[in-house]
Amino acid sequence: MKNYQIETNCVQGTYNPKSGEPRVLPITQSTTYKYYNSDDVADLFDLKSDQHMYSRISNPTVSAFEDKINLLEGGVGALAASSGQAATTLAVLNICNAGDHIIAASTIYGGTFNLFKVTLKKLGVEVTFVDPNCSYEEIIKASKENTKILFGETIGNPMLNILDFDKFAKAAKNLDIPFIVDNTIATPILCSPLDHGADIVIHSATKYIDGHATSVGGVIIDGGKFNWNNGKFPELVNPDESYHGVEYVKDFGEKAYITKARVQMLRDFGMTLSPFNAFLFHKGLETLHLRMERHCENASKLALFLENHEDVEWVNYPKLESHETYSLGNKYLPKGGGGILSFGIKGGSEAGKKLAEHLELVSLVVHLGDLRTSILHPASTTHRQLTEAEQIKSGVLPDLIRVSVGIENIDDIIKDFNRAIKEVVKCL
Ligand SMILES: *Cc1c(COP(=O)(O)O)cnc(C)c1O
């Protein structure tokens, strides 16, 4: 492909049919592939051929999705997984063993937080959480001899805090460890973590990449620039006995990490994306640029409307001047602040909980990134197991209403919120 802009790459990038082949990416619903002779199969097992062997490891439709998201993020290779959680698990376990340590921003997605705090701990990997607004020195201070990863999210959820890429990237460089960034909420349209010092990017494709709330999936993109041969990652340098002596750095160069993730981690854990879901994600990527533009436009209009509403106590959106990481938002998200905002209305938690019952167009769901506008009151739903003190610590204020702003007409969205807020506040 020539050097096209990201919008063109969304629509036409990477899938280039030859004469007489289908214009639209076909779904290859096949576990199995045919060969002429055993030598062809031997080459596959020796990783000398990039044909497909078995759909747990790779599949043409899944590869097409991987190639497109890799192009959009500017990586050297991508690996799809069965969910965002699976992508994070594979990304971490590819380079961490029992006895290793990770530093992560404390404001990361709740599912990732649990994976790190509880499940990785059971596997012997310890995680230290740092306030993402802490100083560079505090990140360094949290490190240990065995620290292997620095982990953050472009846009935190539900705080919507923007990651200070320069600070995190500098710390990772100083510690000589990879900087992994979850770019789910920003998408490659709003932010390119690899341009800001990240080494590996992950996504829950379930959110904006899908965009239509149809499929669960995830993906890892390798920036290809990290030097794994620094003494900290012997498994990428020494022969892999489970793959008759493959040496990832020597044999695959800049693709060492992503190759190991596929042929060792995905082979063994089997968290594979289905071809059908890959087809839907590939289709989602074709309109991602248009959808993100409208998500951002609608979210910033709704944020302004709510900020000026007499019954609204506070509004949180990265592009409002009142936001605590406003300047980071301007620096790293020049095209828009994303489609998520949160706010609180008069009447606190009880009023926040009631709001859903009064909305007509906007629905109550436990999801974000859909093209339909939706809300969630985390304190009474997703975070109800936590005490109020724990909720506040994770950024979930009792009255917080999270909105995933869709791509409908903004006047209709505003009207629905205005009427519902008035109804709820009137009943107080
Ligand atoms: C949803 C989400 C995940 C987890 O993805 P699943 O596809 O639900 O497994 C990870 N990170 C972020 C930021 C998310 O929003």
The ligand as a Gaussian input file, in Angstrom:
#p B3LYP/6-31G(d) Opt

LIG

0 1
 C      -13.786000      -3.644000      27.812000
 C      -12.377000      -3.300000      28.033000
 C      -11.389000      -4.288000      28.195000
 C      -11.727000      -5.765000      28.210000
 O      -12.189000      -6.173000      26.965000
 P      -13.212000      -7.391000      26.725000
 O      -13.320000      -7.426000      25.252000
 O      -14.485000      -7.045000      27.442000
 O      -12.574000      -8.614000      27.306000
 C      -10.080000      -3.892000      28.358000
 N       -9.744000      -2.588000      28.393000
 C      -10.658000      -1.609000      28.258000
 C      -10.218000      -0.187000      28.297000
 C      -12.005000      -1.919000      28.070000
 O      -12.906000      -0.944000      27.946000

